[in-house]
Amino acid sequence: MDREELLALMKAGPIRILMNDGREYSVEHPSEAIVSDISAYVLYRSQTDGKLKAMVLPLVTMAGVEPIASDQED
């Protein structure tokens, strides 16, 4: 995964980032992530306490990115 590819996917709509260790992070809007040349800084809602947290995700450890289906789609 490179910076330009990730930014283009984020602009296209909500995405789910899949990491090599099995973790997943959803990015609903491009404002929820900052992408540098080597990593993405992603805001996410913790499932344990519901608080907004940030995670640094190295681009080289991303296993894949998939679109998240929008509720507005038929």
PyMOL Python script that loads the backbone (N, CA, C, O; Angstrom):
from pymol import cmd

cmd.read_pdbstr("""\
ATOM      1  N   MET A   1       0.860  -1.173   0.000  1.00  0.00           N
ATOM      2  CA  MET A   1       0.000   0.000   0.000  1.00  0.00           C
ATOM      3  C   MET A   1       0.901   1.229   0.000  1.00  0.00           C
ATOM      4  O   MET A   1       1.869   1.294   0.758  1.00  0.00           O
ATOM      5  N   ASP A   2       0.582   2.202  -0.851  1.00  0.00           N
ATOM      6  CA  ASP A   2       1.329   3.451  -0.818  1.00  0.00           C
ATOM      7  C   ASP A   2       0.375   4.604  -0.495  1.00  0.00           C
ATOM      8  O   ASP A   2      -0.845   4.439  -0.507  1.00  0.00           O
ATOM      9  N   ARG A   3       0.944   5.753  -0.213  1.00  0.00           N
ATOM     10  CA  ARG A   3       0.199   6.914   0.235  1.00  0.00           C
ATOM     11  C   ARG A   3      -0.888   7.327  -0.755  1.00  0.00           C
ATOM     12  O   ARG A   3      -2.038   7.523  -0.363  1.00  0.00           O
ATOM     13  N   GLU A   4      -0.537   7.460  -2.024  1.00  0.00           N
ATOM     14  CA  GLU A   4      -1.495   7.924  -3.031  1.00  0.00           C
ATOM     15  C   GLU A   4      -2.667   6.960  -3.189  1.00  0.00           C
ATOM     16  O   GLU A   4      -3.812   7.385  -3.340  1.00  0.00           O
ATOM     17  N   GLU A   5      -2.376   5.669  -3.153  1.00  0.00           N
ATOM     18  CA  GLU A   5      -3.431   4.662  -3.284  1.00  0.00           C
ATOM     19  C   GLU A   5      -4.405   4.737  -2.110  1.00  0.00           C
ATOM     20  O   GLU A   5      -5.620   4.692  -2.302  1.00  0.00           O
ATOM     21  N   LEU A   6      -3.869   4.851  -0.896  1.00  0.00           N
ATOM     22  CA  LEU A   6      -4.728   4.928   0.293  1.00  0.00           C
ATOM     23  C   LEU A   6      -5.565   6.203   0.276  1.00  0.00           C
ATOM     24  O   LEU A   6      -6.753   6.162   0.595  1.00  0.00           O
ATOM     25  N   LEU A   7      -4.966   7.330  -0.091  1.00  0.00           N
ATOM     26  CA  LEU A   7      -5.724   8.582  -0.158  1.00  0.00           C
ATOM     27  C   LEU A   7      -6.856   8.501  -1.187  1.00  0.00           C
ATOM     28  O   LEU A   7      -7.959   8.986  -0.935  1.00  0.00           O
ATOM     29  N   ALA A   8      -6.587   7.894  -2.335  1.00  0.00           N
ATOM     30  CA  ALA A   8      -7.619   7.746  -3.363  1.00  0.00           C
ATOM     31  C   ALA A   8      -8.770   6.870  -2.869  1.00  0.00           C
ATOM     32  O   ALA A   8      -9.934   7.178  -3.123  1.00  0.00           O
ATOM     33  N   LEU A   9      -8.455   5.793  -2.171  1.00  0.00           N
ATOM     34  CA  LEU A   9      -9.497   4.913  -1.636  1.00  0.00           C
ATOM     35  C   LEU A   9     -10.331   5.628  -0.580  1.00  0.00           C
ATOM     36  O   LEU A   9     -11.547   5.446  -0.526  1.00  0.00           O
ATOM     37  N   MET A  10      -9.689   6.440   0.262  1.00  0.00           N
ATOM     38  CA  MET A  10     -10.413   7.184   1.288  1.00  0.00           C
ATOM     39  C   MET A  10     -11.350   8.214   0.664  1.00  0.00           C
ATOM     40  O   MET A  10     -12.455   8.423   1.163  1.00  0.00           O
ATOM     41  N   LYS A  11     -10.921   8.863  -0.422  1.00  0.00           N
ATOM     42  CA  LYS A  11     -11.773   9.841  -1.111  1.00  0.00           C
ATOM     43  C   LYS A  11     -12.986   9.181  -1.754  1.00  0.00           C
ATOM     44  O   LYS A  11     -14.046   9.799  -1.856  1.00  0.00           O
ATOM     45  N   ALA A  12     -12.841   7.930  -2.187  1.00  0.00           N
ATOM     46  CA  ALA A  12     -13.921   7.219  -2.880  1.00  0.00           C
ATOM     47  C   ALA A  12     -15.070   6.848  -1.951  1.00  0.00           C
ATOM     48  O   ALA A  12     -16.187   6.623  -2.419  1.00  0.00           O
ATOM     49  N   GLY A  13     -14.825   6.780  -0.662  1.00  0.00           N
ATOM     50  CA  GLY A  13     -15.881   6.432   0.277  1.00  0.00           C
ATOM     51  C   GLY A  13     -15.336   5.758   1.504  1.00  0.00           C
ATOM     52  O   GLY A  13     -14.123   5.597   1.635  1.00  0.00           O
ATOM     53  N   PRO A  14     -16.204   5.362   2.405  1.00  0.00           N
ATOM     54  CA  PRO A  14     -15.755   4.705   3.640  1.00  0.00           C
ATOM     55  C   PRO A  14     -14.972   3.429   3.332  1.00  0.00           C
ATOM     56  O   PRO A  14     -15.326   2.671   2.428  1.00  0.00           O
ATOM     57  N   ILE A  15     -13.897   3.204   4.103  1.00  0.00           N
ATOM     58  CA  ILE A  15     -13.066   2.019   3.900  1.00  0.00           C
ATOM     59  C   ILE A  15     -12.770   1.317   5.217  1.00  0.00           C
ATOM     60  O   ILE A  15     -12.906   1.895   6.295  1.00  0.00           O
ATOM     61  N   ARG A  16     -12.369   0.079   5.106  1.00  0.00           N
ATOM     62  CA  ARG A  16     -11.889  -0.703   6.242  1.00  0.00           C
ATOM     63  C   ARG A  16     -10.447  -1.088   5.927  1.00  0.00           C
ATOM     64  O   ARG A  16     -10.171  -1.691   4.890  1.00  0.00           O
ATOM     65  N   ILE A  17      -9.533  -0.738   6.829  1.00  0.00           N
ATOM     66  CA  ILE A  17      -8.119  -1.088   6.663  1.00  0.00           C
ATOM     67  C   ILE A  17      -7.871  -2.394   7.405  1.00  0.00           C
ATOM     68  O   ILE A  17      -8.153  -2.503   8.598  1.00  0.00           O
ATOM     69  N   LEU A  18      -7.346  -3.377   6.695  1.00  0.00           N
ATOM     70  CA  LEU A  18      -7.042  -4.689   7.260  1.00  0.00           C
ATOM     71  C   LEU A  18      -5.541  -4.778   7.491  1.00  0.00           C
ATOM     72  O   LEU A  18      -4.753  -4.567   6.569  1.00  0.00           O
ATOM     73  N   MET A  19      -5.146  -5.090   8.717  1.00  0.00           N
ATOM     74  CA  MET A  19      -3.730  -5.164   9.062  1.00  0.00           C
ATOM     75  C   MET A  19      -3.240  -6.621   9.025  1.00  0.00           C
ATOM     76  O   MET A  19      -4.035  -7.557   9.116  1.00  0.00           O
ATOM     77  N   ASN A  20      -1.933  -6.791   8.891  1.00  0.00           N
ATOM     78  CA  ASN A  20      -1.338  -8.133   8.831  1.00  0.00           C
ATOM     79  C   ASN A  20      -1.638  -8.972  10.070  1.00  0.00           C
ATOM     80  O   ASN A  20      -1.703 -10.198   9.979  1.00  0.00           O
ATOM     81  N   ASP A  21      -1.821  -8.335  11.225  1.00  0.00           N
ATOM     82  CA  ASP A  21      -2.067  -9.077  12.467  1.00  0.00           C
ATOM     83  C   ASP A  21      -3.548  -9.379  12.707  1.00  0.00           C
ATOM     84  O   ASP A  21      -3.911  -9.904  13.760  1.00  0.00           O
ATOM     85  N   GLY A  22      -4.405  -9.051  11.733  1.00  0.00           N
ATOM     86  CA  GLY A  22      -5.825  -9.354  11.846  1.00  0.00           C
ATOM     87  C   GLY A  22      -6.683  -8.207  12.348  1.00  0.00           C
ATOM     88  O   GLY A  22      -7.910  -8.293  12.285  1.00  0.00           O
ATOM     89  N   ARG A  23      -6.082  -7.142  12.841  1.00  0.00           N
ATOM     90  CA  ARG A  23      -6.877  -6.003  13.304  1.00  0.00           C
ATOM     91  C   ARG A  23      -7.489  -5.275  12.110  1.00  0.00           C
ATOM     92  O   ARG A  23      -6.963  -5.323  10.998  1.00  0.00           O
ATOM     93  N   GLU A  24      -8.603  -4.607  12.360  1.00  0.00           N
ATOM     94  CA  GLU A  24      -9.305  -3.850  11.324  1.00  0.00           C
ATOM     95  C   GLU A  24      -9.657  -2.475  11.861  1.00  0.00           C
ATOM     96  O   GLU A  24     -10.025  -2.328  13.026  1.00  0.00           O
ATOM     97  N   TYR A  25      -9.541  -1.466  11.000  1.00  0.00           N
ATOM     98  CA  TYR A  25      -9.873  -0.094  11.367  1.00  0.00           C
ATOM     99  C   TYR A  25     -10.742   0.508  10.274  1.00  0.00           C
ATOM    100  O   TYR A  25     -10.399   0.450   9.093  1.00  0.00           O
ATOM    101  N   SER A  26     -11.870   1.088  10.676  1.00  0.00           N
ATOM    102  CA  SER A  26     -12.771   1.719   9.720  1.00  0.00           C
ATOM    103  C   SER A  26     -12.467   3.204   9.627  1.00  0.00           C
ATOM    104  O   SER A  26     -12.236   3.869  10.637  1.00  0.00           O
ATOM    105  N   VAL A  27     -12.471   3.715   8.403  1.00  0.00           N
ATOM    106  CA  VAL A  27     -12.303   5.144   8.154  1.00  0.00           C
ATOM    107  C   VAL A  27     -13.551   5.577   7.395  1.00  0.00           C
ATOM    108  O   VAL A  27     -13.679   5.320   6.197  1.00  0.00           O
ATOM    109  N   GLU A  28     -14.466   6.231   8.094  1.00  0.00           N
ATOM    110  CA  GLU A  28     -15.743   6.633   7.509  1.00  0.00           C
ATOM    111  C   GLU A  28     -15.607   7.868   6.628  1.00  0.00           C
ATOM    112  O   GLU A  28     -16.365   8.035   5.673  1.00  0.00           O
ATOM    113  N   HIS A  29     -14.642   8.737   6.944  1.00  0.00           N
ATOM    114  CA  HIS A  29     -14.461   9.992   6.221  1.00  0.00           C
ATOM    115  C   HIS A  29     -12.976  10.320   6.181  1.00  0.00           C
ATOM    116  O   HIS A  29     -12.260  10.023   7.137  1.00  0.00           O
ATOM    117  N   PRO A  30     -12.492  10.927   5.095  1.00  0.00           N
ATOM    118  CA  PRO A  30     -11.058  11.244   4.999  1.00  0.00           C
ATOM    119  C   PRO A  30     -10.529  12.104   6.151  1.00  0.00           C
ATOM    120  O   PRO A  30      -9.329  12.083   6.426  1.00  0.00           O
ATOM    121  N   SER A  31     -11.394  12.856   6.825  1.00  0.00           N
ATOM    122  CA  SER A  31     -10.944  13.678   7.947  1.00  0.00           C
ATOM    123  C   SER A  31     -10.573  12.836   9.172  1.00  0.00           C
ATOM    124  O   SER A  31     -10.019  13.369  10.134  1.00  0.00           O
ATOM    125  N   GLU A  32     -10.865  11.542   9.154  1.00  0.00           N
ATOM    126  CA  GLU A  32     -10.547  10.662  10.273  1.00  0.00           C
ATOM    127  C   GLU A  32      -9.156  10.047  10.167  1.00  0.00           C
ATOM    128  O   GLU A  32      -8.783   9.221  11.000  1.00  0.00           O
ATOM    129  N   ALA A  33      -8.379  10.439   9.150  1.00  0.00           N
ATOM    130  CA  ALA A  33      -7.044   9.872   8.977  1.00  0.00           C
ATOM    131  C   ALA A  33      -6.114  10.893   8.333  1.00  0.00           C
ATOM    132  O   ALA A  33      -6.525  11.709   7.508  1.00  0.00           O
ATOM    133  N   ILE A  34      -4.866  10.822   8.729  1.00  0.00           N
ATOM    134  CA  ILE A  34      -3.798  11.592   8.099  1.00  0.00           C
ATOM    135  C   ILE A  34      -2.808  10.575   7.570  1.00  0.00           C
ATOM    136  O   ILE A  34      -2.378   9.684   8.302  1.00  0.00           O
ATOM    137  N   VAL A  35      -2.443  10.700   6.302  1.00  0.00           N
ATOM    138  CA  VAL A  35      -1.564   9.709   5.680  1.00  0.00           C
ATOM    139  C   VAL A  35      -0.230  10.364   5.332  1.00  0.00           C
ATOM    140  O   VAL A  35      -0.186  11.369   4.623  1.00  0.00           O
ATOM    141  N   SER A  36       0.859   9.781   5.842  1.00  0.00           N
ATOM    142  CA  SER A  36       2.203  10.239   5.492  1.00  0.00           C
ATOM    143  C   SER A  36       2.796   9.255   4.488  1.00  0.00           C
ATOM    144  O   SER A  36       2.100   8.357   4.013  1.00  0.00           O
ATOM    145  N   ASP A  37       4.054   9.417   4.168  1.00  0.00           N
ATOM    146  CA  ASP A  37       4.703   8.507   3.228  1.00  0.00           C
ATOM    147  C   ASP A  37       4.878   7.099   3.777  1.00  0.00           C
ATOM    148  O   ASP A  37       5.002   6.147   3.007  1.00  0.00           O
ATOM    149  N   ILE A  38       4.891   6.954   5.108  1.00  0.00           N
ATOM    150  CA  ILE A  38       5.158   5.631   5.696  1.00  0.00           C
ATOM    151  C   ILE A  38       4.058   5.098   6.594  1.00  0.00           C
ATOM    152  O   ILE A  38       4.074   3.916   6.940  1.00  0.00           O
ATOM    153  N   SER A  39       3.091   5.942   6.986  1.00  0.00           N
ATOM    154  CA  SER A  39       2.052   5.460   7.890  1.00  0.00           C
ATOM    155  C   SER A  39       0.787   6.287   7.773  1.00  0.00           C
ATOM    156  O   SER A  39       0.769   7.364   7.176  1.00  0.00           O
ATOM    157  N   ALA A  40      -0.273   5.745   8.367  1.00  0.00           N
ATOM    158  CA  ALA A  40      -1.548   6.453   8.458  1.00  0.00           C
ATOM    159  C   ALA A  40      -1.879   6.621   9.934  1.00  0.00           C
ATOM    160  O   ALA A  40      -1.763   5.677  10.716  1.00  0.00           O
ATOM    161  N   TYR A  41      -2.287   7.813  10.306  1.00  0.00           N
ATOM    162  CA  TYR A  41      -2.706   8.110  11.666  1.00  0.00           C
ATOM    163  C   TYR A  41      -4.229   8.114  11.642  1.00  0.00           C
ATOM    164  O   TYR A  41      -4.843   9.034  11.101  1.00  0.00           O
ATOM    165  N   VAL A  42      -4.834   7.091  12.223  1.00  0.00           N
ATOM    166  CA  VAL A  42      -6.275   6.860  12.091  1.00  0.00           C
ATOM    167  C   VAL A  42      -6.978   7.057  13.424  1.00  0.00           C
ATOM    168  O   VAL A  42      -6.544   6.523  14.445  1.00  0.00           O
ATOM    169  N   LEU A  43      -8.068   7.826  13.418  1.00  0.00           N
ATOM    170  CA  LEU A  43      -8.933   7.944  14.581  1.00  0.00           C
ATOM    171  C   LEU A  43      -9.937   6.798  14.549  1.00  0.00           C
ATOM    172  O   LEU A  43     -10.487   6.473  13.497  1.00  0.00           O
ATOM    173  N   TYR A  44     -10.171   6.190  15.709  1.00  0.00           N
ATOM    174  CA  TYR A  44     -11.149   5.108  15.784  1.00  0.00           C
ATOM    175  C   TYR A  44     -11.837   5.128  17.137  1.00  0.00           C
ATOM    176  O   TYR A  44     -11.314   5.676  18.107  1.00  0.00           O
ATOM    177  N   ARG A  45     -13.005   4.528  17.188  1.00  0.00           N
ATOM    178  CA  ARG A  45     -13.776   4.456  18.424  1.00  0.00           C
ATOM    179  C   ARG A  45     -13.452   3.128  19.104  1.00  0.00           C
ATOM    180  O   ARG A  45     -13.644   2.061  18.521  1.00  0.00           O
ATOM    181  N   SER A  46     -12.960   3.201  20.338  1.00  0.00           N
ATOM    182  CA  SER A  46     -12.606   1.998  21.085  1.00  0.00           C
ATOM    183  C   SER A  46     -13.853   1.174  21.381  1.00  0.00           C
ATOM    184  O   SER A  46     -14.878   1.716  21.794  1.00  0.00           O
ATOM    185  N   GLN A  47     -13.763  -0.131  21.170  1.00  0.00           N
ATOM    186  CA  GLN A  47     -14.904  -1.011  21.454  1.00  0.00           C
ATOM    187  C   GLN A  47     -15.059  -1.274  22.944  1.00  0.00           C
ATOM    188  O   GLN A  47     -16.137  -1.661  23.396  1.00  0.00           O
ATOM    189  N   THR A  48     -13.995  -1.069  23.711  1.00  0.00           N
ATOM    190  CA  THR A  48     -14.077  -1.342  25.150  1.00  0.00           C
ATOM    191  C   THR A  48     -14.696  -0.202  25.946  1.00  0.00           C
ATOM    192  O   THR A  48     -15.540  -0.441  26.810  1.00  0.00           O
ATOM    193  N   ASP A  49     -14.286   1.046  25.664  1.00  0.00           N
ATOM    194  CA  ASP A  49     -14.808   2.165  26.444  1.00  0.00           C
ATOM    195  C   ASP A  49     -15.522   3.228  25.613  1.00  0.00           C
ATOM    196  O   ASP A  49     -16.039   4.197  26.169  1.00  0.00           O
ATOM    197  N   GLY A  50     -15.556   3.060  24.289  1.00  0.00           N
ATOM    198  CA  GLY A  50     -16.270   3.979  23.421  1.00  0.00           C
ATOM    199  C   GLY A  50     -15.574   5.301  23.165  1.00  0.00           C
ATOM    200  O   GLY A  50     -16.131   6.172  22.495  1.00  0.00           O
ATOM    201  N   LYS A  51     -14.361   5.469  23.688  1.00  0.00           N
ATOM    202  CA  LYS A  51     -13.640   6.729  23.510  1.00  0.00           C
ATOM    203  C   LYS A  51     -12.948   6.775  22.164  1.00  0.00           C
ATOM    204  O   LYS A  51     -12.565   5.748  21.602  1.00  0.00           O
ATOM    205  N   LEU A  52     -12.795   7.997  21.658  1.00  0.00           N
ATOM    206  CA  LEU A  52     -12.089   8.213  20.406  1.00  0.00           C
ATOM    207  C   LEU A  52     -10.589   8.131  20.670  1.00  0.00           C
ATOM    208  O   LEU A  52     -10.072   8.804  21.561  1.00  0.00           O
ATOM    209  N   LYS A  53      -9.897   7.305  19.894  1.00  0.00           N
ATOM    210  CA  LYS A  53      -8.466   7.084  20.070  1.00  0.00           C
ATOM    211  C   LYS A  53      -7.773   7.187  18.721  1.00  0.00           C
ATOM    212  O   LYS A  53      -8.426   7.183  17.678  1.00  0.00           O
ATOM    213  N   ALA A  54      -6.449   7.280  18.746  1.00  0.00           N
ATOM    214  CA  ALA A  54      -5.662   7.342  17.508  1.00  0.00           C
ATOM    215  C   ALA A  54      -4.703   6.167  17.468  1.00  0.00           C
ATOM    216  O   ALA A  54      -4.199   5.720  18.498  1.00  0.00           O
ATOM    217  N   MET A  55      -4.460   5.675  16.262  1.00  0.00           N
ATOM    218  CA  MET A  55      -3.540   4.560  16.066  1.00  0.00           C
ATOM    219  C   MET A  55      -2.664   4.883  14.871  1.00  0.00           C
ATOM    220  O   MET A  55      -3.144   5.381  13.852  1.00  0.00           O
ATOM    221  N   VAL A  56      -1.371   4.596  15.001  1.00  0.00           N
ATOM    222  CA  VAL A  56      -0.440   4.748  13.882  1.00  0.00           C
ATOM    223  C   VAL A  56      -0.375   3.405  13.169  1.00  0.00           C
ATOM    224  O   VAL A  56      -0.008   2.395  13.769  1.00  0.00           O
ATOM    225  N   LEU A  57      -0.730   3.394  11.889  1.00  0.00           N
ATOM    226  CA  LEU A  57      -0.748   2.171  11.100  1.00  0.00           C
ATOM    227  C   LEU A  57       0.313   2.263   9.995  1.00  0.00           C
ATOM    228  O   LEU A  57       0.121   2.990   9.021  1.00  0.00           O
ATOM    229  N   PRO A  58       1.427   1.537  10.135  1.00  0.00           N
ATOM    230  CA  PRO A  58       2.442   1.561   9.078  1.00  0.00           C
ATOM    231  C   PRO A  58       1.866   1.013   7.772  1.00  0.00           C
ATOM    232  O   PRO A  58       1.204  -0.025   7.766  1.00  0.00           O
ATOM    233  N   LEU A  59       2.119   1.713   6.673  1.00  0.00           N
ATOM    234  CA  LEU A  59       1.576   1.297   5.381  1.00  0.00           C
ATOM    235  C   LEU A  59       2.071  -0.090   4.976  1.00  0.00           C
ATOM    236  O   LEU A  59       1.333  -0.846   4.344  1.00  0.00           O
ATOM    237  N   VAL A  60       3.311  -0.435   5.331  1.00  0.00           N
ATOM    238  CA  VAL A  60       3.869  -1.728   4.921  1.00  0.00           C
ATOM    239  C   VAL A  60       3.219  -2.902   5.642  1.00  0.00           C
ATOM    240  O   VAL A  60       3.361  -4.042   5.201  1.00  0.00           O
ATOM    241  N   THR A  61       2.501  -2.647   6.754  1.00  0.00           N
ATOM    242  CA  THR A  61       1.849  -3.743   7.472  1.00  0.00           C
ATOM    243  C   THR A  61       0.361  -3.860   7.160  1.00  0.00           C
ATOM    244  O   THR A  61      -0.350  -4.637   7.797  1.00  0.00           O
ATOM    245  N   MET A  62      -0.112  -3.086   6.175  1.00  0.00           N
ATOM    246  CA  MET A  62      -1.517  -3.185   5.768  1.00  0.00           C
ATOM    247  C   MET A  62      -1.678  -4.356   4.820  1.00  0.00           C
ATOM    248  O   MET A  62      -1.028  -4.424   3.777  1.00  0.00           O
ATOM    249  N   ALA A  63      -2.558  -5.286   5.198  1.00  0.00           N
ATOM    250  CA  ALA A  63      -2.819  -6.460   4.369  1.00  0.00           C
ATOM    251  C   ALA A  63      -3.770  -6.128   3.231  1.00  0.00           C
ATOM    252  O   ALA A  63      -3.746  -6.778   2.186  1.00  0.00           O
ATOM    253  N   GLY A  64      -4.610  -5.116   3.432  1.00  0.00           N
ATOM    254  CA  GLY A  64      -5.557  -4.747   2.397  1.00  0.00           C
ATOM    255  C   GLY A  64      -6.484  -3.642   2.853  1.00  0.00           C
ATOM    256  O   GLY A  64      -6.514  -3.275   4.028  1.00  0.00           O
ATOM    257  N   VAL A  65      -7.234  -3.123   1.911  1.00  0.00           N
ATOM    258  CA  VAL A  65      -8.241  -2.105   2.178  1.00  0.00           C
ATOM    259  C   VAL A  65      -9.486  -2.494   1.392  1.00  0.00           C
ATOM    260  O   VAL A  65      -9.406  -2.829   0.210  1.00  0.00           O
ATOM    261  N   GLU A  66     -10.640  -2.447   2.059  1.00  0.00           N
ATOM    262  CA  GLU A  66     -11.882  -2.790   1.382  1.00  0.00           C
ATOM    263  C   GLU A  66     -12.918  -1.708   1.624  1.00  0.00           C
ATOM    264  O   GLU A  66     -12.928  -1.084   2.685  1.00  0.00           O
ATOM    265  N   PRO A  67     -13.790  -1.479   0.651  1.00  0.00           N
ATOM    266  CA  PRO A  67     -14.843  -0.476   0.836  1.00  0.00           C
ATOM    267  C   PRO A  67     -15.869  -0.966   1.857  1.00  0.00           C
ATOM    268  O   PRO A  67     -16.120  -2.164   1.992  1.00  0.00           O
ATOM    269  N   ILE A  68     -16.448  -0.011   2.563  1.00  0.00           N
ATOM    270  CA  ILE A  68     -17.524  -0.315   3.501  1.00  0.00           C
ATOM    271  C   ILE A  68     -18.821   0.075   2.812  1.00  0.00           C
ATOM    272  O   ILE A  68     -18.946   1.196   2.319  1.00  0.00           O
ATOM    273  N   ALA A  69     -19.781  -0.827   2.773  1.00  0.00           N
ATOM    274  CA  ALA A  69     -21.066  -0.543   2.141  1.00  0.00           C
ATOM    275  C   ALA A  69     -21.764   0.581   2.867  1.00  0.00           C
ATOM    276  O   ALA A  69     -21.852   0.582   4.094  1.00  0.00           O
ATOM    277  N   SER A  70     -22.256   1.534   2.110  1.00  0.00           N
ATOM    278  CA  SER A  70     -22.977   2.660   2.672  1.00  0.00           C
ATOM    279  C   SER A  70     -24.415   2.267   2.954  1.00  0.00           C
ATOM    280  O   SER A  70     -24.993   1.460   2.225  1.00  0.00           O
ATOM    281  N   ASP A  71     -25.004   2.832   4.013  1.00  0.00           N
ATOM    282  CA  ASP A  71     -26.410   2.568   4.342  1.00  0.00           C
ATOM    283  C   ASP A  71     -27.346   3.158   3.306  1.00  0.00           C
ATOM    284  O   ASP A  71     -28.510   2.765   3.225  1.00  0.00           O
ATOM    285  N   GLN A  72     -26.837   4.125   2.487  1.00  0.00           N
ATOM    286  CA  GLN A  72     -27.678   4.781   1.508  1.00  0.00           C
ATOM    287  C   GLN A  72     -27.781   3.998   0.209  1.00  0.00           C
ATOM    288  O   GLN A  72     -28.593   4.346  -0.649  1.00  0.00           O
ATOM    289  N   GLU A  73     -26.978   2.945   0.040  1.00  0.00           N
ATOM    290  CA  GLU A  73     -27.040   2.158  -1.185  1.00  0.00           C
ATOM    291  C   GLU A  73     -28.284   1.294  -1.215  1.00  0.00           C
ATOM    292  O   GLU A  73     -28.745   0.842  -0.167  1.00  0.00           O
ATOM    293  N   ASP A  74     -28.833   1.056  -2.389  1.00  0.00           N
ATOM    294  CA  ASP A  74     -30.045   0.217  -2.513  1.00  0.00           C
ATOM    295  C   ASP A  74     -29.687  -1.208  -2.741  1.00  0.00           C
ATOM    296  O   ASP A  74     -30.572  -2.055  -2.868  1.00  0.00           O
TER     297      ASP A  74
END
""", "prot")
cmd.dss("prot")
cmd.show_as("cartoon", "prot")
cmd.util.cbc("prot")
cmd.orient("prot")
